[in-house]
Amino acid sequence: MRAAHSWSVLHAAHPQLLEGLQPLVSLRENPRTNRTEQHLVVRPYSNADATEQLCSALGALRVPCQPTMFDGSRLALQ
C-alpha cells in the first residue's frame, strides 16, 4: 500500500515532528482521472492551530500538507 510506505519514509525522516501521531488513510475519487487516490492522514489533533503548525513545519520540509477532517479508515502498517 502506497500510503503505508509514505508514512514509513516520512516518520523515519522526521520522528520528532511526527511523534505520537497515528497514520490513517483516506480514499478519494479523483474526478479528473476517475481513479481512487490514497491520502495519508495523521491524527490526533484537537484543534486547527496545532494542525496548521504541523502543516507549516511539513511545508518547510517540502512535504505537501493540507488540514482536513478525517473521513477514512485505519491504515494497516506491515
C-alpha positions as CSV (number, residue, x, y, z in Angstrom):
1,M,0.0,0.0,0.0
2,R,1.5,3.3,-1.1
3,A,0.3,5.3,2.0
4,A,1.9,2.9,4.4
5,H,5.2,3.3,2.6
6,S,4.8,7.1,2.6
7,W,4.2,7.1,6.3
8,S,7.3,4.9,7.0
9,V,9.6,7.1,5.0
10,L,8.2,10.3,6.4
11,H,8.2,9.1,10.0
12,A,11.8,7.8,9.7
13,A,13.0,11.1,8.3
14,H,11.2,13.3,10.9
15,P,10.5,11.2,14.0
16,Q,10.4,14.2,16.4
17,L,7.9,16.1,14.3
18,L,5.6,13.1,14.0
19,E,6.0,11.6,17.5
20,G,2.7,10.4,18.9
21,L,0.8,10.6,15.7
22,Q,-1.1,7.7,14.1
23,P,-1.3,7.2,10.4
24,L,-4.6,6.7,8.6
25,V,-5.6,6.6,5.0
26,S,-8.4,8.4,3.3
27,L,-9.6,7.2,-0.2
28,R,-10.9,9.8,-2.6
29,E,-12.1,9.6,-6.1
30,N,-10.3,12.0,-8.5
31,P,-12.9,13.3,-10.9
32,R,-10.2,14.3,-13.5
33,T,-8.7,10.8,-13.7
34,N,-11.5,8.6,-12.5
35,R,-9.0,6.9,-10.2
36,T,-9.1,6.4,-6.4
37,E,-6.3,8.2,-4.6
38,Q,-4.9,7.4,-1.2
39,H,-4.3,10.3,1.1
40,L,-2.1,9.9,4.1
41,V,-3.8,11.3,7.3
42,V,-2.3,11.7,10.7
43,R,-4.0,12.2,14.0
44,P,-4.8,13.1,16.7
45,Y,-5.0,16.9,16.5
46,S,-7.7,18.5,18.6
47,N,-7.6,22.0,17.1
48,A,-6.9,23.8,13.8
49,D,-4.0,25.8,15.2
50,A,-2.0,22.6,16.0
51,T,-2.8,21.2,12.6
52,E,-1.7,24.4,10.9
53,Q,1.6,24.3,12.8
54,L,2.3,20.8,11.6
55,C,1.4,21.6,8.0
56,S,3.7,24.7,8.2
57,A,6.6,22.6,9.5
58,L,6.0,19.9,6.9
59,G,5.7,22.6,4.1
60,A,9.1,24.0,5.1
61,L,10.4,20.4,4.5
62,R,8.7,20.4,1.1
63,V,6.2,17.8,2.3
64,P,2.7,18.6,1.0
65,C,0.2,19.0,3.8
66,Q,-3.4,20.2,3.9
67,P,-5.6,20.2,7.1
68,T,-8.8,18.2,6.7
69,M,-11.4,16.4,8.7
70,F,-10.7,12.7,8.8
71,D,-13.2,10.6,6.8
72,G,-11.2,7.4,6.2
73,S,-10.1,4.2,7.9
74,R,-7.1,2.9,9.8
75,L,-4.0,2.3,7.8
76,A,-2.6,-1.2,8.1
77,L,1.1,-0.9,8.6
78,Q,3.1,-4.0,7.7
